[in-house]
Amino acid sequence: MKNRLLKITLLTIVTAAITGFTSALRADDSTNAPAAGTDNKPQKFYGQVSAVDTNAMTFTVDDQTYTLTGESQATRNGSSATISDIVVGEPARGSYTKGADGKLDVTKVRFGKKAGGKSGKKKHSDTGSTDTNAPSATSGGQ
């Protein structure tokens, strides 16, 4: 009887130790989470540039101020761009993350008109000078 009680006590202590150890590891994992601002996914933005501050490396779209960082990928009309290339009134579209300091850090941004045609529309229909679909769509009522 003593032997059985000793085994049960020992088993209980070992089980409690294992449970406590794994709980401590899980608690430690939650405190090692990424710092604020680095765990968020990039968010998209689109609109016209309303202001540019070359000293602060920022530009404004729809009352939101975005910061260009050393990691930002910026292009204007298909070429690499810097803060001094940004023109107020031109379209801007891209993505950003919120930094630990609360700033909206640009990850990728394109300035200027969309690529693929004069107006940016019908990006995939400019395959050649003959369009077999266009005559049949317009000549149906004549």
PLY file of the C-alpha trace (Angstrom):
ply
format ascii 1.0
element vertex 142
property float x
property float y
property float z
element edge 141
property int vertex1
property int vertex2
end_header
0.00 0.00 0.00
2.87 2.36 0.88
4.60 1.48 -2.34
1.48 2.25 -4.38
0.92 5.58 -2.59
4.55 6.51 -3.24
4.16 5.75 -6.97
0.99 7.84 -7.24
2.64 10.75 -5.42
5.71 10.56 -7.62
3.57 10.37 -10.78
1.56 13.40 -9.64
4.73 15.42 -9.01
6.21 14.50 -12.41
2.94 15.37 -14.18
2.71 18.71 -12.39
6.34 19.49 -13.26
5.79 18.72 -16.97
2.57 20.73 -17.08
4.18 23.68 -15.34
7.21 23.56 -17.63
5.13 23.56 -20.85
2.92 26.34 -19.49
6.00 28.40 -18.71
7.28 27.87 -22.25
3.97 28.99 -23.75
3.90 32.08 -21.56
7.46 32.87 -22.60
6.48 32.60 -26.29
3.80 35.25 -25.92
6.27 37.71 -24.40
8.65 37.16 -27.32
6.10 38.42 -29.84
7.38 40.85 -32.48
7.60 44.49 -31.45
4.61 46.71 -32.13
4.49 47.82 -35.72
6.49 44.90 -37.10
3.79 42.25 -36.85
1.15 44.04 -38.92
0.46 43.22 -42.53
0.88 45.86 -45.22
-2.24 47.92 -45.88
-3.04 49.43 -49.29
-3.66 53.07 -50.17
-4.67 54.92 -53.33
-5.38 58.53 -54.18
-3.93 61.82 -55.35
-0.88 63.34 -53.71
-1.94 66.52 -51.93
1.37 67.48 -50.26
5.07 66.58 -50.28
7.64 67.34 -47.55
11.12 66.54 -48.87
12.79 67.34 -45.52
10.60 64.92 -43.55
10.54 62.39 -46.44
6.73 62.34 -46.37
3.83 62.77 -48.77
0.11 63.07 -48.11
-2.74 61.17 -49.78
-6.35 61.56 -48.56
-5.34 63.33 -45.33
-2.92 60.51 -44.45
0.80 61.23 -44.27
3.09 58.45 -45.47
6.83 58.22 -44.78
9.40 56.97 -47.26
12.04 54.91 -45.49
15.29 53.36 -46.65
13.39 50.12 -47.32
10.61 51.78 -49.36
10.37 50.82 -53.03
9.20 53.88 -54.98
8.61 54.18 -58.71
7.20 56.91 -60.94
5.93 55.98 -64.40
7.92 52.74 -64.29
11.27 54.19 -63.17
12.85 54.33 -59.73
11.75 57.44 -57.82
12.80 59.56 -54.85
10.87 62.02 -52.70
11.89 64.89 -55.01
10.23 63.12 -57.98
6.76 63.23 -56.41
4.36 65.74 -57.97
1.36 67.16 -56.11
-1.84 66.15 -57.91
-0.54 62.92 -59.43
-2.00 59.55 -58.47
-0.23 57.38 -55.90
-0.93 53.77 -54.97
0.93 51.41 -52.76
1.18 49.72 -49.40
2.36 50.68 -45.94
2.80 49.34 -42.44
2.32 51.18 -39.19
5.66 51.67 -37.45
6.28 51.40 -33.73
6.37 55.20 -33.65
2.88 55.39 -35.21
4.11 56.60 -38.60
2.76 55.07 -41.81
5.91 53.60 -43.35
5.66 52.98 -47.10
6.71 49.52 -48.23
5.98 50.02 -51.93
4.51 52.96 -53.88
3.93 53.88 -57.52
3.38 57.46 -58.63
1.91 58.60 -61.94
-0.53 56.98 -64.32
-1.08 53.24 -64.41
0.99 51.35 -66.93
-0.65 49.78 -69.97
-2.05 52.38 -72.33
-2.66 56.11 -72.53
-5.50 56.17 -70.02
-4.49 53.15 -68.00
-7.62 51.29 -69.10
-7.82 47.95 -70.89
-4.38 46.91 -69.85
-4.59 43.50 -71.55
-6.36 44.47 -74.82
-3.33 46.24 -76.36
-1.98 43.07 -77.98
-1.84 44.35 -81.54
-3.40 46.62 -84.13
-6.12 44.17 -85.14
-8.77 43.42 -82.56
-11.14 40.67 -83.70
-13.66 41.41 -80.95
-14.08 45.14 -81.63
-15.84 44.97 -85.08
-18.37 42.36 -84.01
-19.32 44.33 -80.92
-19.92 47.62 -82.78
-21.35 46.36 -86.08
-24.20 44.35 -84.60
-26.81 47.14 -84.96
-25.88 48.35 -88.50
0 1
1 2
2 3
3 4
4 5
5 6
6 7
7 8
8 9
9 10
10 11
11 12
12 13
13 14
14 15
15 16
16 17
17 18
18 19
19 20
20 21
21 22
22 23
23 24
24 25
25 26
26 27
27 28
28 29
29 30
30 31
31 32
32 33
33 34
34 35
35 36
36 37
37 38
38 39
39 40
40 41
41 42
42 43
43 44
44 45
45 46
46 47
47 48
48 49
49 50
50 51
51 52
52 53
53 54
54 55
55 56
56 57
57 58
58 59
59 60
60 61
61 62
62 63
63 64
64 65
65 66
66 67
67 68
68 69
69 70
70 71
71 72
72 73
73 74
74 75
75 76
76 77
77 78
78 79
79 80
80 81
81 82
82 83
83 84
84 85
85 86
86 87
87 88
88 89
89 90
90 91
91 92
92 93
93 94
94 95
95 96
96 97
97 98
98 99
99 100
100 101
101 102
102 103
103 104
104 105
105 106
106 107
107 108
108 109
109 110
110 111
111 112
112 113
113 114
114 115
115 116
116 117
117 118
118 119
119 120
120 121
121 122
122 123
123 124
124 125
125 126
126 127
127 128
128 129
129 130
130 131
131 132
132 133
133 134
134 135
135 136
136 137
137 138
138 139
139 140
140 141
